[in-house]
Amino acid sequence: MPTIRYWAGAKAAAGVESEVVEADSVTAALQQVTAARPALGQVVPHCAVLVGGRRVEGDHTLAPDDVIELLPPFAGG
């Protein structure tokens, strides 16, 4: 099953560093975690979403061993 790894403000909103989800697309994964954590729903729309180090869209199909990384905008380098 895919894993979501949270960074910075997304990690604070999620309350965890990472979690495993049962989803076959990025959209399904994000819907699952934002339904469970409303505060995360405020952050996710502003995040860059990466799978395998590459930015992806919501319809991206996930493999069981994929890692989704949520990177909110941040100041600095």
SVG drawing of the C-alpha trace seen along z (x, -y; Angstrom):
<svg xmlns="http://www.w3.org/2000/svg" viewBox="-14 -33 32 36">
<polyline fill="none" stroke="black" stroke-width="0.4" points="0.0,0.0 1.2,-3.5 2.7,-5.7 2.1,-9.5 5.0,-11.4 4.2,-14.8 6.6,-17.8 6.6,-21.0 3.1,-22.5 1.5,-19.4 3.2,-17.3 2.0,-19.6 -1.6,-19.5 -1.5,-15.7 0.0,-15.1 2.1,-12.3 5.2,-12.1 3.8,-9.5 1.1,-7.0 0.1,-4.1 -3.1,-4.5 -5.3,-2.2 -5.6,-4.0 -5.0,-3.6 -4.6,-7.2 -3.2,-10.4 -6.7,-11.9 -8.1,-8.9 -5.2,-9.0 -5.6,-12.6 -9.4,-12.3 -8.9,-9.5 -6.4,-11.5 -8.2,-14.8 -11.5,-13.2 -9.8,-11.8 -8.0,-15.1 -9.9,-18.3 -6.9,-20.5 -5.0,-18.7 -7.7,-19.6 -6.7,-23.3 -3.1,-22.6 -3.3,-20.0 -4.6,-22.3 -1.4,-24.4 1.0,-21.5 3.3,-20.3 2.6,-16.5 5.5,-14.3 5.7,-10.6 9.1,-9.2 10.6,-12.6 8.5,-13.9 5.6,-16.3 2.3,-14.6 -1.4,-15.5 -4.3,-14.0 -5.2,-11.4 -1.7,-9.8 -2.1,-6.1 -0.2,-4.7 1.7,-1.5 1.7,0.4 5.2,-0.7 4.8,-4.4 5.6,-7.2 3.5,-10.4 5.3,-13.4 3.3,-16.5 5.4,-19.7 3.6,-22.9 5.1,-26.2 7.8,-27.5 10.0,-30.6 13.7,-30.6 16.0,-28.6"/>
</svg>
